[in-house]
Amino acid sequence: MYAALWRLLPGPCWVRLFIALVLVAAVLYALFFYVFPWISPLITPGEVDLQ
C-alpha cells in the first residue's frame, strides 16, 4: 500500500519525501484539532481505580 502511494507522488525522491511529510502533518493536525475533540464526548471512559 505504501509503495503504491509512493509511486503516485510526483517528482524526485526528496520532493516525494517532503510531500509525504506534509500529508502526514496534515492528517495529524486534522485528527488532533477536529476528529478527536468531536469524538471525545461520545467516548466515556470506564471508572478507573488504582490501588
KOLTOR-515961 format. One record per residue: chain; residue number from 1; residue in one letter; x, y, z of N, C-alpha, C, CB in turn. Coordinates in steps of 0.05 Angstrom, whole numbers, padded with zeros to 5 digits. Last residue first. Glycine has a CB too. Layout:
BEGIN
+-----+-----+------+--------+--------+--------+--------+--------+--------+--------+--------+--------+--------+--------+--------+
| mol | seq | type |    n_u |    n_v |    n_w |   ca_u |   ca_v |   ca_w |    c_u |    c_v |    c_w |   cb_u |   cb_v |   cb_w |
+-----+-----+------+--------+--------+--------+--------+--------+--------+--------+--------+--------+--------+--------+--------+
|   A | NUM |    A |      X |      Y |      Z |      X |      Y |      Z |      X |      Y |      Z |      X |      Y |      Z |
...
+-----+-----+------+--------+--------+--------+--------+--------+--------+--------+--------+--------+--------+--------+--------+
//
This chain:
BEGIN
+-----+-----+------+--------+--------+--------+--------+--------+--------+--------+--------+--------+--------+--------+--------+
| mol | seq | type |    n_u |    n_v |    n_w |   ca_u |   ca_v |   ca_w |    c_u |    c_v |    c_w |   cb_u |   cb_v |   cb_w |
+-----+-----+------+--------+--------+--------+--------+--------+--------+--------+--------+--------+--------+--------+--------+
|   A |  51 |    Q | -00104 |  00017 |  00859 | -00099 |  00012 |  00888 | -00072 |  00000 |  00892 | -00120 | -00005 |  00901 |
|   A |  50 |    L | -00142 |  00054 |  00816 | -00115 |  00043 |  00821 | -00111 |  00040 |  00851 | -00094 |  00060 |  00807 |
|   A |  49 |    D | -00196 |  00052 |  00777 | -00189 |  00052 |  00805 | -00162 |  00038 |  00809 | -00211 |  00038 |  00823 |
|   A |  48 |    V | -00237 |  00082 |  00732 | -00211 |  00071 |  00736 | -00203 |  00074 |  00765 | -00190 |  00085 |  00718 |
|   A |  47 |    E | -00295 |  00072 |  00697 | -00284 |  00080 |  00723 | -00258 |  00066 |  00727 | -00304 |  00074 |  00746 |
|   A |  46 |    G | -00286 |  00083 |  00626 | -00297 |  00069 |  00650 | -00284 |  00079 |  00675 | -00293 |  00039 |  00647 |
|   A |  45 |    P | -00298 |  00142 |  00586 | -00280 |  00121 |  00598 | -00293 |  00109 |  00622 | -00253 |  00133 |  00605 |
|   A |  44 |    T | -00340 |  00152 |  00535 | -00339 |  00156 |  00564 | -00320 |  00134 |  00575 | -00367 |  00155 |  00577 |
|   A |  43 |    I | -00344 |  00184 |  00476 | -00330 |  00162 |  00489 | -00328 |  00169 |  00519 | -00301 |  00158 |  00477 |
|   A |  42 |    L | -00368 |  00230 |  00459 | -00381 |  00204 |  00453 | -00369 |  00181 |  00468 | -00382 |  00199 |  00424 |
|   A |  41 |    P | -00334 |  00272 |  00468 | -00358 |  00269 |  00485 | -00372 |  00243 |  00481 | -00377 |  00292 |  00479 |
|   A |  40 |    S | -00293 |  00260 |  00427 | -00287 |  00258 |  00456 | -00313 |  00256 |  00473 | -00272 |  00282 |  00464 |
|   A |  39 |    I | -00302 |  00270 |  00374 | -00310 |  00244 |  00384 | -00307 |  00241 |  00414 | -00293 |  00223 |  00370 |
|   A |  38 |    W | -00284 |  00323 |  00369 | -00311 |  00316 |  00361 | -00320 |  00290 |  00373 | -00314 |  00315 |  00330 |
|   A |  37 |    P | -00230 |  00320 |  00384 | -00249 |  00336 |  00400 | -00278 |  00329 |  00394 | -00244 |  00366 |  00396 |
|   A |  36 |    F | -00212 |  00284 |  00341 | -00211 |  00276 |  00369 | -00229 |  00293 |  00387 | -00183 |  00278 |  00380 |
|   A |  35 |    V | -00222 |  00316 |  00293 | -00234 |  00289 |  00298 | -00235 |  00282 |  00327 | -00219 |  00268 |  00282 |
|   A |  34 |    Y | -00195 |  00367 |  00300 | -00223 |  00364 |  00291 | -00235 |  00337 |  00299 | -00224 |  00367 |  00261 |
|   A |  33 |    F | -00143 |  00366 |  00320 | -00159 |  00391 |  00324 | -00188 |  00388 |  00314 | -00146 |  00413 |  00309 |
|   A |  32 |    F | -00121 |  00315 |  00311 | -00119 |  00327 |  00337 | -00138 |  00351 |  00341 | -00091 |  00336 |  00342 |
|   A |  31 |    L | -00133 |  00305 |  00256 | -00142 |  00287 |  00277 | -00142 |  00301 |  00304 | -00123 |  00263 |  00279 |
|   A |  30 |    A | -00110 |  00348 |  00229 | -00139 |  00343 |  00227 | -00149 |  00325 |  00249 | -00146 |  00331 |  00200 |
|   A |  29 |    Y | -00056 |  00339 |  00243 | -00069 |  00364 |  00250 | -00100 |  00360 |  00250 | -00061 |  00387 |  00231 |
|   A |  28 |    L | -00048 |  00289 |  00217 | -00045 |  00291 |  00246 | -00059 |  00317 |  00257 | -00016 |  00291 |  00255 |
|   A |  27 |    V | -00054 |  00305 |  00164 | -00072 |  00284 |  00176 | -00071 |  00286 |  00206 | -00064 |  00256 |  00166 |
|   A |  26 |    A | -00012 |  00341 |  00158 | -00040 |  00350 |  00154 | -00060 |  00330 |  00166 | -00046 |  00353 |  00124 |
|   A |  25 |    A |  00032 |  00308 |  00167 |  00027 |  00330 |  00185 | -00002 |  00340 |  00183 |  00047 |  00354 |  00179 |
|   A |  24 |    V |  00027 |  00275 |  00122 |  00025 |  00263 |  00149 |  00019 |  00285 |  00169 |  00052 |  00249 |  00156 |
|   A |  23 |    L |  00035 |  00313 |  00081 |  00010 |  00299 |  00083 |  00006 |  00286 |  00111 |  00009 |  00277 |  00062 |
|   A |  22 |    V |  00088 |  00329 |  00092 |  00066 |  00349 |  00093 |  00039 |  00335 |  00096 |  00067 |  00367 |  00068 |
|   A |  21 |    L |  00114 |  00280 |  00082 |  00115 |  00292 |  00109 |  00093 |  00313 |  00112 |  00142 |  00305 |  00114 |
|   A |  20 |    A |  00103 |  00274 |  00027 |  00093 |  00254 |  00046 |  00093 |  00265 |  00074 |  00110 |  00229 |  00044 |
|   A |  19 |    I |  00130 |  00319 |  00006 |  00101 |  00317 |  00003 |  00089 |  00297 |  00023 |  00094 |  00309 | -00026 |
|   A |  18 |    F |  00183 |  00304 |  00020 |  00171 |  00328 |  00030 |  00141 |  00328 |  00029 |  00182 |  00352 |  00015 |
|   A |  17 |    L |  00188 |  00257 | -00010 |  00191 |  00256 |  00019 |  00178 |  00280 |  00032 |  00220 |  00254 |  00027 |
|   A |  16 |    R |  00183 |  00277 | -00062 |  00164 |  00257 | -00052 |  00165 |  00256 | -00021 |  00170 |  00230 | -00064 |
|   A |  15 |    V |  00229 |  00308 | -00063 |  00203 |  00321 | -00066 |  00181 |  00302 | -00055 |  00197 |  00329 | -00095 |
|   A |  14 |    W |  00269 |  00269 | -00060 |  00267 |  00289 | -00038 |  00241 |  00304 | -00039 |  00290 |  00309 | -00040 |
|   A |  13 |    C |  00259 |  00238 | -00107 |  00256 |  00226 | -00081 |  00253 |  00248 | -00059 |  00280 |  00209 | -00074 |
|   A |  12 |    P |  00224 |  00279 | -00157 |  00246 |  00262 | -00147 |  00241 |  00254 | -00118 |  00273 |  00277 | -00150 |
|   A |  11 |    G |  00153 |  00276 | -00175 |  00179 |  00287 | -00170 |  00200 |  00268 | -00161 |  00176 |  00308 | -00150 |
|   A |  10 |    P |  00089 |  00256 | -00144 |  00106 |  00266 | -00166 |  00134 |  00274 | -00157 |  00092 |  00289 | -00180 |
|   A |   9 |    L |  00062 |  00196 | -00118 |  00073 |  00222 | -00113 |  00092 |  00231 | -00135 |  00088 |  00223 | -00086 |
|   A |   8 |    L |  00053 |  00143 | -00132 |  00034 |  00163 | -00141 |  00044 |  00192 | -00137 |  00008 |  00160 | -00127 |
|   A |   7 |    R |  00092 |  00114 | -00106 |  00094 |  00116 | -00135 |  00075 |  00137 | -00146 |  00087 |  00089 | -00148 |
|   A |   6 |    W |  00073 |  00117 | -00054 |  00099 |  00129 | -00060 |  00102 |  00133 | -00091 |  00122 |  00112 | -00050 |
|   A |   5 |    L |  00027 |  00087 | -00057 |  00025 |  00115 | -00051 |  00051 |  00130 | -00059 |  00019 |  00120 | -00021 |
|   A |   4 |    A |  00051 |  00037 | -00067 |  00033 |  00048 | -00087 |  00029 |  00078 | -00082 |  00005 |  00034 | -00086 |
|   A |   3 |    A |  00079 |  00030 | -00019 |  00094 |  00032 | -00044 |  00076 |  00044 | -00066 |  00104 |  00004 | -00053 |
|   A |   2 |    Y |  00038 |  00025 |  00017 |  00055 |  00049 |  00018 |  00071 |  00052 | -00007 |  00073 |  00048 |  00043 |
|   A |   1 |    M |  00016 | -00024 |  00000 |  00000 |  00000 |  00000 |  00017 |  00025 |  00000 | -00019 |  00000 |  00024 |
+-----+-----+------+--------+--------+--------+--------+--------+--------+--------+--------+--------+--------+--------+--------+
//
